[in-house]
């Protein structure tokens, strides 16, 4: 859910003037938390926070927790001081990814013009789907019903003539609602908003505009563009002035490519034992590999991020001979990078693994290794490992992301698999 400023007057009913309003912005409501509630219905109605323990940050919070001021990216320690009665649930990124893929599949059944902008939101251009499915508000209701029925979560939909206004409308529709902003009402809708509601206006930009007496979208729109440019810069000023008048020519662009896939973990306590850090890196590499396979991608570059107890962040990367989506291969590269990182004798606060240089798994040109060319046992073993990891993916899809994980009790050359209970209590 967006934490951008709102105006109550913007939520009034604009009627059914849907002509020219073919852009939908679909945004899942408190996505991570909603997925957890769908898995744990006994927690509904309670303040629930998804995130790490005391040393982590809030990834998502239910609306009951948000009523106490809790929001995403907040340090967990602060969130628990604000809402000590909250139920804290550790994140299950595999489960969130699976639901995200399913939701995007629902949107893809509506139109091919789907632009996914994050794990829980996307733009659609439904101009070509109106004859088949009906008016945009009808399509929005269809999407919301299917998402609720198939995944047990809710979403909010904004409908407008531009992407920018559709995104604002979905924020005003939360939670679990639809808001249409007719083309003719766009400027009126925008003028009642504070300037901080505009796309790209963060705290510093808001302060710069305020120094010129601009605190609302109406004041921004009525200001000379040169004045706005003096406040925030030439390019940004012209862009914000256009937005204040509802001008946003950007089309919905499907097929946004993933540039990298990664995962990281902040530890409850700083770790001195690098073997334990490696074990956590193994789980992170497995998570990255699972996401790669689900997206039909392979990656060529593996990078690690390490944050020491003095908050110094170190990154190292290695380019593989051939692209991969196998967790073991990602882990072995990450392990070598960790071993080569000079931590200055300090304990580790955070570790992360990321795969970059992504290409399609089917289109990626792969040069066979010498072992593969002569069909040596090691090459056959690599194929079996990938088959085993794909089987793990199927178990997770059926029983949840925590149902199975790679084990670290065996040497790295013979990584085992450990089954753990899929406890959703």
Secondary structure, 3 states (H helix, E strand, C coil): CCCCCCCHHHHCCCCCCCCCCCEEEEEECCHHHHHHHHHCHHHCCCCEEEECCCCCEEEEECHHHHCCCCCCCCEHHHHHHHCCCCEEECCCHHHHHHHHHHHHHHHHHHCCCEEEEECCEEEEECHHHHHHHCCHHHHHHHHHHHHHHHHCCCEEEEEECCHHHHHHHHHHHCCCCEEECCHHHHHHHHHCCEHHHCCCCCHHHHHHHHCCCCCEHHHHHHCCHHHHHHHHCHHHHHHHHHHHCCCCCCCCCCCCCCCEEEEEEEEEEEECCHHHHHHHHHHHHHHHHHHHHHHCEEEEEEEEEEEECCCCEEEEEEEEEEEECCHHHHHHHHHHHHHCCCCCCCCEEEEEEEEEEEEECCCCCCCCCHHHHCCCHHHHHHHHHHHHHHHHHHHHHHHCCCCEEEECCCCHHHCEEEECCCCCC
